[in-house]
Amino acid sequence: GCVLCSEDNGCITCHHRLFLLIWRDGIRQYGMCVHTCPPGYFGVRGLEVNRCTKCRSPSCESCFSRDFCMKCKDKFYLYKGQCFRQCPSGTAAQPGTRECQETCEPGPWSEWSACTHESRTCGCKWGVETRVREVPEAAREEGTACPALLETRRCRMKKHCPGGEHRATG
């Protein structure tokens, strides 16, 4: 795959579809033409030469650009293109992947609603009451796993309505 090479340094120029991978060994520098860049590098296509460029973070195994990691080395977790030893606050490690996902922290539960059955507050033996909780704007990112935001439970209603009528809630 070399177009030009040096006896001391290996490849200097590669065929147009290949990437030039340059690495150092002490003070010596070596070049090699490769189809795909190895772990820890990403390919940059240029007019003159296609190069393998090293990821900036030593904990990054595969990167999209110098500063955006796509896969971290073992013992590191990926979050927003960066590698961390532990997932940052407000995130949790996903099972099976070494990625951190934002966690959803909903607000407090509201009070239970009135006990109703088909919009009536009396005249039946059993009804349902509901309570809800809101999610702060910051936690509404797509893909964020949230716990239940609405709960219902069975409740006992007043069997007889005052005045003998069925009263609707308003």
N, C-alpha and C positions, 0 to 999 in steps of 0.2 A: 503493500500500500504506500510505500515511500516514493515520492517523486525526487526529492533531494535528501541526501543523508550525509552525515559526518562520521568519520571513522571513530572519533572520540565521543560524540554526543548522540549518535543514532539519527533518527529521522528529524528533518528540519521542515520539510514540506510534504503534505499528503495529497493523495488523489482527492478531487473535489467533494466526494461523498463521505469521506472519512474525517475523523477528528484527530487532531494532534494532541497527544497527552504528554505533558512534560512533567517530570518529577526530579527531585534533587536527592542525591545520596552524598552527604557531606558537602563538599564544595563543588562536586561534579553535577552536571545537569544532563538528563537523558530525554530523548524524544522517541515516541512510538506512535504509529498510526493505528487507530481502533475504530470499529464500527459503532460502538456505544461506549460512553464514558463509564468508568468503574464507580463503585460506591464511594461517596464522599465528593463526587464531581458532578457537574452538569455540562451539557453541550451548548456552545455558543457558535452559531453559524455566522460567518463573516464573508465579505467580498473576496478577500485575499486568502484567508485560512479559517478553517473550523477548529475551534479549540475546546479542550476539556478544561473547565475552570473549577478550582477547588471551592467547595462550600466553605463559608466563613466559619461556621460553628464546628468545632471538632466532635461534638456529640451528634451531628447530623449524618445520617447514612445516605440519604438521597435528597437533593434539593432541586427546586425549580429555577431559582436564581441564587446569586451569592448569599443573600440574606433571608431566603424563604425556604425553610425545610419542609419536605413532604413525608419523610420517614426518619425517625430517630434511632440511634443505636440502642442496644439492650440497656436496661436500667434507666432509660430516659423516656419522658412522655411528651408527645407532640401537642401543642396548643397554639393556634393562630400562627403557624409557620416557624415556631421557636421550640427548642427542646428544653425540658425542665427535669430536674431530678424528682420532683414531686409536682402534682397538679396544683396550679395556683388556687388561691382562695376563691370560692364561688364556682369551682369546677370539680368534676369527679372523673376518675379513670374509667373508661369504658371496658367492659369485660371482653377479653379476646383481642383487643387492640391496645396499643400503647398510646392512645389519644385521650385528651382531656375534653370533656363536654361540659358546657355551662349547666349549672343546676338551677332549677326553678325554685325560688323561695317565695311562696305566696304569703299574703298578709293574713291577719287573724280571721277566724270564722265570724260571720255575722250572728246575730241572735236567731233562734229558730222562728220561722214564720208561724202564722196562725194555723191551727189544725183545720184542714178543709177536705171536703169530698165534693168533686164536681162544682167548685166555687162556693160551696155552702159551708158555713161554720157550725151548723147544728142540724139535727134531724137524722143523723146516721150514727152507727155505733163506732165505725173506724174511719179515719182519714189519714192524711199525709201532711207532714210538716217538712220544710226545707230550710237549709242554710247555705250560704255561699261565702267564698273568699276571693279577693282580687289578687291579680299578679301585677307587681310593680312594672312599669314600662321597661326598665332595664333588663328584666328577666324574660321578655317576650320574644327573644330571638328565635328564628326558625330552627327547628331541630332540638330545642331544649325540652327535656322530658319533665313535665310538671305532674305533681300529685293531684288528686281529685280536687276540683274547684267547686263542686256542688255535692251536697249530701242530702238524702231524704230518709225519713224514718216514719214508721207507722205510729199513729197516735190515736188516743181515745177521744171521741167527740162527745159533745152534749147531745144526748139522745133526743131530748125534747127542746124545741125552740120556744122562747118566751112568746106568749100570745098564740101558740099553736101554728105559727107560720115558719116556712123555711127562709132563713135570712142569708142573703148573698153578701160576700165580702166586697169591700169597695175600696 
